[in-house]
């Protein structure tokens, strides 16, 4: 049983948020603008990624140190086979690359190990604890429900990330931030009266 408590928004807003966790579009116009800037924004990130991550046409190519090159190839068809791969960030604290996978409806995220190339599928971008031993993924899609809403807790202490637990919920978990190495604050989204209501809450995720 995980107990959720109300938390103060001023405290939440002072906590650091990872640069790779972008806020979801607030409107159709904002979503369209993000789509139009998709390629340019990824090129900016790739320039910072170094020679081991490059894009060649539709293929995103990642080169682990101890495994063959990984090729993630976009498929821009207008049906359920549509998929595109967007490079987001290098996460040196956990030795992973982060890639967003956009599907015909919804999507998910991939961690790719910078040494072995091992792939780990996530429901949302990882938010790493201050001590680096855990990360959480919180997602909210209470309106469209193309993606699961909920929360995941992962351990980074083994040779690859290990999922410790996952909860899929009727409410959404937006932009979790670590208060300390065991506790997160996040925005909890509810669908109520044809709209989404949000409050800030606190949750101890590590015993």
Backbone torsions as a table, in degrees:
resi	resn	phi	psi	omega
1	UNK	NA	127.3	178.1
2	UNK	-110.0	122.9	-176.6
3	UNK	-96.5	129.3	-178.7
4	UNK	-106.2	133.2	-178.2
5	UNK	-123.8	149.6	174.3
6	UNK	-60.9	149.1	178.5
7	UNK	-137.2	160.4	-177.0
8	UNK	-85.1	129.1	179.4
9	UNK	-61.0	-39.5	177.6
10	UNK	-58.6	-36.2	176.9
11	UNK	-66.2	-45.8	179.5
12	UNK	-58.8	-44.7	-174.8
13	UNK	-70.3	-16.9	176.5
14	UNK	-84.9	-12.9	-178.3
15	UNK	-78.8	143.9	-178.3
16	UNK	-69.8	142.9	176.3
17	UNK	-118.7	135.8	-179.7
18	UNK	-61.4	143.1	-179.7
19	UNK	-65.1	-25.7	-176.6
20	UNK	-83.3	-4.2	176.6
21	UNK	-97.0	93.6	-178.0
22	UNK	-84.2	140.9	176.5
23	UNK	-63.6	145.8	179.3
24	UNK	-71.0	148.5	-179.8
25	UNK	-56.2	137.7	-178.8
26	UNK	-87.6	-11.9	-177.2
27	UNK	-153.7	167.6	177.0
28	UNK	-64.3	-34.7	179.2
29	UNK	-65.7	-41.7	178.8
30	UNK	-66.6	-38.8	178.3
31	UNK	-64.4	-40.1	178.6
32	UNK	-65.0	-39.8	177.9
33	UNK	-63.9	-40.5	177.4
34	UNK	-63.5	-39.3	179.5
35	UNK	-64.0	-42.1	-178.7
36	UNK	-67.0	-29.2	-178.9
37	UNK	-96.0	7.9	-175.0
38	UNK	-53.9	-54.2	-174.9
39	UNK	-66.0	-43.5	-178.1
40	UNK	-64.8	-39.7	-179.5
41	UNK	-68.0	-39.8	178.0
42	UNK	-66.2	-39.0	178.3
43	UNK	-60.6	-37.1	177.2
44	UNK	-62.8	-42.8	179.0
45	UNK	-66.8	-39.0	-179.0
46	UNK	-65.2	-33.3	177.8
47	UNK	-63.9	-26.5	178.9
48	UNK	-90.1	-9.2	-171.0
49	UNK	-82.4	-21.5	-176.6
50	UNK	90.6	177.1	-171.9
51	UNK	-71.6	-11.1	-177.1
52	UNK	-85.3	-4.3	177.2
53	UNK	-132.3	116.2	-178.9
54	UNK	-140.4	160.3	172.1
55	UNK	-116.7	132.8	174.7
56	UNK	-124.2	98.8	-177.1
57	UNK	63.3	-123.9	-179.5
58	UNK	-81.4	-9.3	-172.2
59	UNK	-97.6	125.6	168.6
60	UNK	-93.6	121.5	-172.8
61	UNK	-115.2	124.7	-179.8
62	UNK	-122.9	136.6	-172.7
63	UNK	-119.0	94.6	174.7
64	UNK	-64.7	157.9	-178.0
65	UNK	-75.2	-24.9	-175.1
66	UNK	-130.2	31.6	-179.1
67	UNK	-157.3	161.1	178.8
68	UNK	-63.6	160.7	178.4
69	UNK	-59.1	141.6	175.8
70	UNK	-100.7	130.1	177.1
71	UNK	-117.7	119.0	176.0
72	UNK	-110.2	113.2	-169.3
73	UNK	-108.7	125.2	177.3
74	UNK	-66.5	146.8	175.4
75	UNK	-130.1	92.9	-169.6
76	UNK	-85.9	40.8	178.1
77	UNK	-79.3	158.8	-176.4
78	UNK	-95.9	55.0	175.3
79	UNK	-156.7	-166.6	-173.2
80	UNK	-65.9	-11.9	177.6
81	UNK	-82.7	-5.5	-177.9
82	UNK	-61.6	131.8	176.0
83	UNK	-153.0	142.4	172.9
84	UNK	-140.8	146.0	-176.2
85	UNK	-113.4	125.0	-177.3
86	UNK	-117.9	119.5	176.6
87	UNK	-71.8	129.9	-178.2
88	UNK	-109.1	-48.2	-172.0
89	UNK	-168.8	158.8	164.3
90	UNK	-99.2	133.9	-178.2
91	UNK	-115.8	83.0	-174.6
92	UNK	-63.3	-26.8	-179.8
93	UNK	-61.9	-30.8	179.0
94	UNK	-118.9	9.2	174.3
95	UNK	56.6	49.0	-178.6
96	UNK	-134.7	154.9	164.0
97	UNK	-99.8	147.7	179.1
98	UNK	-113.9	127.6	-178.9
99	UNK	-129.5	133.9	173.1
100	UNK	-91.0	134.7	178.5
101	UNK	-110.3	114.5	-178.3
102	UNK	-100.7	122.1	179.9
103	UNK	-102.9	177.9	178.7
104	UNK	-57.0	-40.2	171.7
105	UNK	-135.6	121.5	179.7
106	UNK	80.3	-156.1	-178.5
107	UNK	167.1	-171.9	178.4
108	UNK	-156.8	-170.9	-178.3
109	UNK	-129.2	152.3	177.1
110	UNK	-123.2	135.1	162.6
111	UNK	-99.4	135.4	176.9
112	UNK	-123.5	122.5	-175.8
113	UNK	-66.1	129.6	-176.1
114	UNK	-72.7	-10.3	176.7
115	UNK	-103.7	-53.8	-171.3
116	UNK	-98.0	-17.1	-175.7
117	UNK	80.1	2.6	-179.0
118	UNK	-58.2	137.8	-177.9
119	UNK	-103.7	134.2	176.7
120	UNK	-125.3	120.7	-179.1
121	UNK	-88.1	132.8	-179.0
122	UNK	-122.3	155.3	175.6
123	UNK	-81.1	-19.0	-175.7
124	UNK	-159.2	167.0	177.7
125	UNK	-61.5	145.9	-178.4
126	UNK	-77.3	144.2	173.2
127	UNK	-120.4	113.7	-167.6
128	UNK	-89.6	135.9	178.2
129	UNK	-64.1	155.2	-179.3
130	UNK	-55.2	-35.3	-179.5
131	UNK	-86.0	-1.4	176.5
132	UNK	75.7	3.8	-174.4
133	UNK	-85.6	-19.7	-179.2
134	UNK	-141.1	161.0	164.9
135	UNK	-142.8	156.1	177.2
136	UNK	-117.7	154.5	173.0
137	UNK	-128.2	121.2	179.2
138	UNK	-121.8	131.7	-177.0
139	UNK	-130.4	149.5	179.0
140	UNK	-137.7	119.5	174.1
141	UNK	-144.0	55.0	-173.1
142	UNK	-75.8	-13.2	178.2
143	UNK	-90.9	-65.6	-174.8
144	UNK	-77.5	-34.5	-178.9
145	UNK	60.1	32.0	170.3
146	UNK	-74.6	-27.6	-177.1
147	UNK	-122.1	156.1	177.1
148	UNK	-70.6	141.3	170.1
149	UNK	-96.6	142.8	179.0
150	UNK	153.0	-156.0	-170.6
151	UNK	-146.7	140.3	174.1
152	UNK	-123.9	144.2	171.5
153	UNK	-118.6	128.3	-178.0
154	UNK	-121.0	149.7	171.5
155	UNK	-103.4	142.6	177.9
156	UNK	-108.6	9.1	-168.9
157	UNK	-84.2	-12.5	177.7
158	UNK	-92.4	-164.6	179.0
159	UNK	-74.4	-16.5	176.3
160	UNK	-149.6	159.4	179.7
161	UNK	-59.0	138.1	179.3
162	UNK	-119.5	127.7	177.6
163	UNK	-75.0	116.8	179.8
164	UNK	-85.2	-43.8	173.4
165	UNK	-161.9	161.0	-179.6
166	UNK	-143.8	138.6	174.1
167	UNK	-127.5	121.7	169.7
168	UNK	-96.5	131.5	-167.5
169	UNK	-129.5	163.2	173.7
170	UNK	-75.8	-21.6	176.6
171	UNK	-102.3	163.2	-177.7
172	UNK	-101.4	152.3	177.0
173	UNK	-116.2	106.9	-176.0
174	UNK	-107.9	133.1	171.2
175	UNK	48.8	61.9	175.2
176	UNK	-64.3	146.2	177.4
177	UNK	-137.1	142.7	-176.8
178	UNK	-83.0	125.9	172.6
179	UNK	-80.9	-39.6	173.3
180	UNK	-152.2	-165.3	-175.5
181	UNK	-75.5	-3.1	-178.9
182	UNK	-124.8	-14.0	-168.5
183	UNK	-127.2	137.9	175.2
184	UNK	-119.1	154.7	165.9
185	UNK	-113.9	145.1	177.0
186	UNK	-155.0	167.3	175.6
187	UNK	-90.7	120.0	-178.8
188	UNK	-97.5	119.7	-175.2
189	UNK	-101.3	134.2	176.6
190	UNK	-122.5	139.4	170.4
191	UNK	-89.9	115.1	-174.0
192	UNK	-145.3	124.5	176.6
193	UNK	54.8	51.5	177.1
194	UNK	62.2	22.1	178.3
195	UNK	-148.4	170.0	179.3
196	UNK	-105.5	123.8	176.1
197	UNK	-104.6	144.0	-174.1
198	UNK	-132.6	140.5	172.5
199	UNK	-139.4	156.8	177.6
200	UNK	-91.8	132.9	-177.7
201	UNK	-133.7	165.2	179.5
202	UNK	-120.3	140.4	-177.0
203	UNK	-146.1	127.6	173.7
204	UNK	-85.2	113.6	-173.6
205	UNK	-103.1	-18.5	178.8
206	UNK	-114.8	127.9	-177.3
207	UNK	-58.2	NA	NA
